């Protein structure tokens, strides 16, 4: 009976050992599956993040392309404006600056009038319009003034 008992004991040990190894294998497998699932989840999450970053980079590149086109258009506008300003500045430098310089030099000593010519023109025009010389007009005006003063004195 001792043999049988030893044999039963040995069989029981082998069954327990077999069960233990199956349990350890099942736990290891479950752990590996769980780790693998967790790793797959992390990989999926990283893949989503990378996809999001790629989409963001693409949008930024498109935005930069659009901004670049706008800048190129503005540069073209500025180029046209600079050509106009170059011509305008040249005209100012060639024409306005010398005129202003001459005017400043003329005004430095004060503005003078040569009234002789203006006076002669006024006399001629007055004679032409009235048919009388300036002397005759003055004589007539003085005579009328004296006559008016005499009448008011009487």
C-alpha positions in Angstrom: 0.0 0.0 0.0 2.9 2.2 0.5 3.7 1.9 -3.1 0.2 2.8 -4.1 0.3 5.6 -1.7 3.6 6.8 -3.1 2.3 6.3 -6.6 -0.9 8.3 -5.8 1.2 10.9 -4.1 3.5 11.1 -7.1 0.5 11.2 -9.5 -1.0 14.0 -7.4 2.2 15.9 -7.4 2.5 15.6 -11.2 -1.1 16.7 -11.6 -0.5 19.7 -9.3 2.7 20.4 -11.0 1.0 20.2 -14.4 -1.9 22.3 -13.2 0.5 24.9 -11.7 2.5 25.1 -14.9 -0.8 25.5 -16.9 -1.9 28.3 -14.5 1.5 30.0 -14.8 1.3 29.6 -18.6 -2.3 31.0 -18.6 -1.2 33.9 -16.5 1.8 34.6 -18.6 -0.3 34.3 -21.8 -2.9 36.7 -20.3 -0.2 39.1 -19.2 1.3 38.9 -22.7 -2.1 39.5 -24.3 -2.8 42.4 -22.0 0.6 43.9 -22.6 0.2 43.4 -26.4 -3.3 44.9 -26.3 -1.9 47.9 -24.3 1.0 48.2 -26.7 -1.4 48.1 -29.7 -3.5 50.8 -28.0 -0.4 52.9 -27.5 0.7 52.3 -31.1 -2.8 53.3 -32.3 -2.8 56.4 -30.1 0.7 57.3 -31.4 -0.5 56.7 -35.0 -3.4 59.1 -34.4 -1.1 61.7 -32.9 1.2 61.4 -35.9 -1.7 61.6 -38.3 -2.9 64.7 -36.5 0.6 66.3 -36.6 0.9 65.5 -40.3 -2.5 67.1 -41.0 -1.4 70.2 -38.9 1.9 70.4 -40.8 0.1 70.2 -44.1 -2.3 73.0 -43.1 0.6 75.1 -42.0 2.4 74.5 -45.2 -0.7 75.5 -47.2 -1.0 78.6 -45.0 2.7 79.4 -45.6 2.2 78.9 -49.4 -0.8 81.3 -49.3 1.2 83.8 -47.3 4.1 83.5 -49.6 1.9 84.2 -52.6 0.5 87.2 -50.8 4.0 88.5 -50.1 5.0 87.9 -53.7 2.0 90.0 -54.8 2.8 92.7 -52.3 6.4 92.8 -53.5 5.2 93.2 -57.1 3.0 96.1 -56.0 5.9 97.7 -54.1 8.0 97.2 -57.2 5.5 99.1 -59.3 5.2 101.8 -56.6 8.9 102.2 -56.4 9.2 102.7 -60.1 6.6 105.5 -59.9 8.3 107.0 -56.9 11.6 106.9 -58.6 10.2 108.9 -61.6 8.4 111.2 -59.3 11.5 111.8 -57.1 13.5 112.5 -60.2 11.0 115.1 -61.4 11.0 116.7 -58.0 14.8 116.8 -57.8 15.1 118.1 -61.4 12.3 120.7 -61.4 11.0 121.5 -57.9 14.2 121.6 -56.0 15.9 124.2 -58.2 12.7 126.3 -58.3 12.5 126.2 -54.5 16.2 127.1 -54.2 15.7 130.1 -56.5 12.6 131.2 -54.6 14.5 130.9 -51.3 17.4 132.9 -52.6 15.1 135.5 -54.0 13.2 135.9 -50.7 16.4 136.0 -48.7 16.9 139.7 -49.6 13.2 140.4 -49.4 10.6 140.7 -52.1 10.7 143.8 -54.2 8.2 145.2 -56.6 8.9 147.1 -59.8 5.8 149.2 -59.8 6.7 151.5 -62.8 5.7 148.9 -65.3 2.5 148.0 -63.5 1.6 151.7 -63.1 2.2 152.4 -66.8 -0.1 149.5 -67.7 -2.8 150.7 -65.4 -2.6 154.2 -66.9 -2.8 152.9 -70.5 -5.8 150.7 -69.7 -7.5 153.6 -67.8 -7.0 155.9 -70.8 -8.2 153.3 -73.2 -11.4 152.6 -71.1 -12.2 156.3 -70.4 -10.7 158.1 -73.3 -9.1 160.6 -70.8 -5.6 160.8 -69.6 -4.9 160.3 -65.9 -4.2 164.1 -65.5 -7.5 164.9 -67.1 -9.3 162.4 -64.8 -7.6 163.9 -61.7 -8.5 167.5 -62.9 -12.1 166.6 -63.4 -12.3 164.8 -60.0 -10.7 167.8 -58.2 -13.0 170.3 -59.9 -16.0 168.3 -59.0 -14.9 168.0 -55.4 -14.4 171.8 -55.2 -17.7 172.4 -56.7 -19.4 170.0 -54.3 -17.7 171.6 -51.3 -18.7 175.1 -52.5 -22.3 174.1 -52.8 -22.3 172.5 -49.4 -20.7 175.6 -47.9 -23.4 177.9 -49.3 
